[in-house]
Amino acid sequence: MNLSVGTRLISHANRSIPETVATDTAKNPNLCHIRTMENKSTFSTDNLTELQDFMFDTMCSNDMAVDWFCDRFGVNATDEVIDFVLDAHDAFFGN
């Protein structure tokens, strides 16, 4: 991986991720923000499958599904996460 000046590697979930140190990320479009990188892995097909398995096993409420997802994948309940989980919950239960 090529890193530009202004980045450093941080440890997150047993992997190294480039983090922008300087505020000049607009000058280098090849740099990406940690939040974007986490979102790509957070909303993966594998995570959706695990969520569906949990909902099938527990027949949980939508609040319980959001709590489980946040705990399981170590994410905060942002609007994007809540929308993802509630959409999956509604699709799973046919709402």
DRENPA-3360 file (N, C-alpha, C; in nm, 2 decimals, always signed):
BEGIN
1 = MNLSVGTR = +0.09/-0.12/+0.00/+0.00/+0.00/+0.00/+0.09/+0.12/+0.00 ~ +0.06/+0.21/-0.09/+0.14/+0.34/-0.09/+0.06/+0.44/-0.01 ~ +0.14/+0.50/+0.08/+0.08/+0.61/+0.17/+0.15/+0.74/+0.13 ~ +0.07/+0.84/+0.12/+0.12/+0.98/+0.10/+0.17/+1.04/+0.23 ~ +0.24/+1.15/+0.21/+0.28/+1.23/+0.33/+0.15/+1.28/+0.39 ~ +0.14/+1.27/+0.52/+0.02/+1.32/+0.59/-0.07/+1.21/+0.64 ~ -0.02/+1.08/+0.62/-0.10/+0.97/+0.67/-0.01/+0.89/+0.76 ~ -0.08/+0.81/+0.85/-0.01/+0.72/+0.94/-0.10/+0.60/+0.95;
9 = LISHANRS = -0.04/+0.49/+0.99/-0.12/+0.37/+1.01/-0.17/+0.36/+1.15 ~ -0.29/+0.32/+1.17/-0.34/+0.30/+1.30/-0.39/+0.16/+1.31 ~ -0.40/+0.10/+1.42/-0.45/-0.04/+1.44/-0.60/-0.03/+1.47 ~ -0.68/-0.10/+1.39/-0.82/-0.10/+1.41/-0.87/-0.24/+1.37 ~ -0.94/-0.31/+1.47/-0.99/-0.44/+1.44/-0.89/-0.53/+1.38 ~ -0.77/-0.54/+1.44/-0.67/-0.63/+1.40/-0.62/-0.61/+1.25 ~ -0.63/-0.48/+1.21/-0.57/-0.45/+1.08/-0.52/-0.31/+1.08 ~ -0.44/-0.27/+0.99/-0.38/-0.14/+0.98/-0.46/-0.06/+0.88;
17 = IPETVATD = -0.50/+0.06/+0.91/-0.57/+0.15/+0.83/-0.50/+0.29/+0.82 ~ -0.49/+0.34/+0.70/-0.43/+0.47/+0.69/-0.53/+0.58/+0.75 ~ -0.47/+0.66/+0.83/-0.55/+0.77/+0.89/-0.49/+0.91/+0.84 ~ -0.57/+1.00/+0.80/-0.51/+1.13/+0.76/-0.48/+1.20/+0.88 ~ -0.36/+1.26/+0.88/-0.31/+1.34/+0.99/-0.32/+1.48/+0.96 ~ -0.29/+1.52/+0.84/-0.30/+1.66/+0.80/-0.44/+1.68/+0.74 ~ -0.48/+1.81/+0.73/-0.61/+1.84/+0.68/-0.61/+1.86/+0.52 ~ -0.51/+1.81/+0.46/-0.50/+1.83/+0.32/-0.55/+1.71/+0.23;
25 = TAKNPNLC = -0.64/+1.64/+0.28/-0.69/+1.52/+0.21/-0.76/+1.56/+0.08 ~ -0.81/+1.68/+0.07/-0.87/+1.73/-0.05/-0.77/+1.74/-0.17 ~ -0.64/+1.76/-0.13/-0.53/+1.77/-0.23/-0.50/+1.64/-0.29 ~ -0.52/+1.53/-0.21/-0.48/+1.40/-0.26/-0.61/+1.31/-0.25 ~ -0.68/+1.29/-0.36/-0.80/+1.21/-0.36/-0.78/+1.06/-0.34 ~ -0.65/+1.02/-0.34/-0.62/+0.87/-0.32/-0.63/+0.84/-0.17 ~ -0.63/+0.94/-0.08/-0.65/+0.91/+0.06/-0.80/+0.90/+0.09 ~ -0.83/+0.81/+0.18/-0.97/+0.79/+0.22/-0.99/+0.81/+0.37;
33 = HIRTMENK = -1.10/+0.84/+0.41/-1.13/+0.86/+0.55/-1.16/+0.73/+0.62 ~ -1.12/+0.71/+0.74/-1.15/+0.59/+0.81/-1.30/+0.56/+0.82 ~ -1.38/+0.66/+0.84/-1.53/+0.64/+0.84/-1.58/+0.57/+0.71 ~ -1.53/+0.61/+0.60/-1.57/+0.55/+0.47/-1.53/+0.41/+0.47 ~ -1.40/+0.38/+0.51/-1.35/+0.25/+0.51/-1.43/+0.16/+0.60 ~ -1.47/+0.21/+0.72/-1.54/+0.13/+0.81/-1.68/+0.10/+0.75 ~ -1.74/+0.20/+0.69/-1.88/+0.18/+0.64/-1.88/+0.07/+0.53 ~ -1.78/+0.06/+0.45/-1.78/-0.04/+0.35/-1.78/-0.18/+0.41;
41 = STFSTDNL = -1.70/-0.20/+0.51/-1.70/-0.33/+0.58/-1.82/-0.35/+0.67 ~ -1.88/-0.24/+0.73/-1.99/-0.25/+0.81/-2.11/-0.30/+0.74 ~ -2.13/-0.25/+0.62/-2.25/-0.28/+0.54/-2.23/-0.39/+0.44 ~ -2.15/-0.49/+0.48/-2.12/-0.60/+0.38/-2.23/-0.70/+0.38 ~ -2.22/-0.79/+0.28/-2.31/-0.90/+0.27/-2.30/-1.00/+0.38 ~ -2.18/-1.02/+0.43/-2.15/-1.11/+0.54/-2.22/-1.06/+0.67 ~ -2.21/-0.93/+0.69/-2.27/-0.88/+0.81/-2.42/-0.88/+0.80 ~ -2.48/-0.86/+0.68/-2.62/-0.87/+0.66/-2.67/-1.02/+0.69;
49 = TELQDFMF = -2.59/-1.11/+0.64/-2.63/-1.25/+0.66/-2.63/-1.29/+0.81 ~ -2.52/-1.24/+0.88/-2.52/-1.26/+1.03/-2.64/-1.20/+1.10 ~ -2.68/-1.08/+1.05/-2.79/-1.01/+1.11/-2.92/-1.09/+1.08 ~ -2.94/-1.14/+0.96/-3.05/-1.22/+0.93/-3.06/-1.35/+1.01 ~ -2.94/-1.41/+1.03/-2.94/-1.53/+1.11/-2.98/-1.50/+1.26 ~ -2.94/-1.39/+1.31/-2.98/-1.34/+1.44/-3.13/-1.32/+1.45 ~ -3.18/-1.25/+1.35/-3.32/-1.22/+1.35/-3.41/-1.35/+1.34 ~ -3.36/-1.45/+1.26/-3.43/-1.57/+1.24/-3.43/-1.65/+1.38;
57 = DTMCSNDM = -3.31/-1.65/+1.44/-3.30/-1.73/+1.57/-3.38/-1.67/+1.68 ~ -3.39/-1.53/+1.69/-3.45/-1.47/+1.80/-3.58/-1.41/+1.78 ~ -3.62/-1.38/+1.65/-3.74/-1.31/+1.62/-3.75/-1.18/+1.69 ~ -3.64/-1.11/+1.69/-3.62/-0.99/+1.77/-3.70/-0.87/+1.72 ~ -3.71/-0.77/+1.80/-3.77/-0.64/+1.76/-3.66/-0.56/+1.69 ~ -3.71/-0.45/+1.62/-3.61/-0.37/+1.55/-3.51/-0.30/+1.64 ~ -3.55/-0.26/+1.76/-3.46/-0.20/+1.86/-3.35/-0.31/+1.90 ~ -3.39/-0.43/+1.92/-3.30/-0.53/+1.96/-3.20/-0.56/+1.85;
65 = AVDWFCDR = -3.25/-0.56/+1.73/-3.16/-0.59/+1.61/-3.06/-0.48/+1.60 ~ -3.09/-0.35/+1.62/-3.00/-0.24/+1.61/-2.89/-0.26/+1.72 ~ -2.94/-0.29/+1.85/-2.85/-0.31/+1.96/-2.75/-0.42/+1.93 ~ -2.80/-0.54/+1.88/-2.72/-0.65/+1.85/-2.61/-0.62/+1.75 ~ -2.66/-0.55/+1.64/-2.57/-0.52/+1.53/-2.45/-0.43/+1.58 ~ -2.49/-0.33/+1.66/-2.39/-0.24/+1.71/-2.29/-0.31/+1.80 ~ -2.34/-0.40/+1.89/-2.25/-0.47/+1.98/-2.17/-0.57/+1.90 ~ -2.23/-0.64/+1.80/-2.16/-0.75/+1.73/-2.04/-0.69/+1.64;
73 = FGVNATDE = -2.07/-0.58/+1.58/-1.97/-0.53/+1.49/-1.89/-0.40/+1.54 ~ -1.92/-0.37/+1.66/-1.84/-0.26/+1.73/-1.86/-0.12/+1.66 ~ -1.99/-0.09/+1.62/-2.01/+0.04/+1.56/-2.11/+0.12/+1.64 ~ -2.12/+0.24/+1.62/-2.21/+0.33/+1.69/-2.34/+0.33/+1.61 ~ -2.45/+0.36/+1.68/-2.58/+0.36/+1.61/-2.60/+0.49/+1.54 ~ -2.53/+0.51/+1.43/-2.54/+0.63/+1.35/-2.67/+0.61/+1.26 ~ -2.71/+0.72/+1.19/-2.83/+0.71/+1.11/-2.81/+0.61/+1.00 ~ -2.69/+0.60/+0.94/-2.66/+0.50/+0.84/-2.68/+0.36/+0.89;
81 = VIDFVLDA = -2.63/+0.33/+1.01/-2.64/+0.20/+1.07/-2.78/+0.16/+1.10 ~ -2.85/+0.26/+1.16/-2.99/+0.23/+1.20/-3.08/+0.21/+1.07 ~ -3.05/+0.29/+0.97/-3.13/+0.27/+0.84/-3.10/+0.13/+0.78 ~ -2.97/+0.09/+0.78/-2.93/-0.04/+0.73/-3.00/-0.15/+0.80 ~ -3.00/-0.15/+0.94/-3.06/-0.26/+1.02/-3.21/-0.26/+1.01 ~ -3.27/-0.14/+1.01/-3.42/-0.13/+1.00/-3.47/-0.18/+0.87 ~ -3.39/-0.14/+0.76/-3.43/-0.19/+0.63/-3.42/-0.34/+0.62 ~ -3.31/-0.40/+0.68/-3.30/-0.54/+0.68/-3.41/-0.61/+0.76;
89 = HDAFFGN = -3.44/-0.55/+0.88/-3.55/-0.60/+0.97/-3.68/-0.60/+0.89 ~ -3.71/-0.49/+0.83/-3.84/-0.48/+0.76/-3.85/-0.58/+0.65 ~ -3.74/-0.59/+0.57/-3.74/-0.69/+0.46/-3.75/-0.83/+0.51 ~ -3.68/-0.86/+0.62/-3.69/-0.99/+0.68/-3.83/-1.03/+0.73 ~ -3.89/-0.94/+0.79/-4.02/-0.97/+0.85/-4.14/-0.93/+0.76 ~ -4.11/-0.88/+0.64/-4.21/-0.85/+0.54/-4.30/-0.73/+0.57 ~ -4.23/-0.63/+0.64/-4.31/-0.51/+0.67/-4.30/-0.41/+0.56;
% end
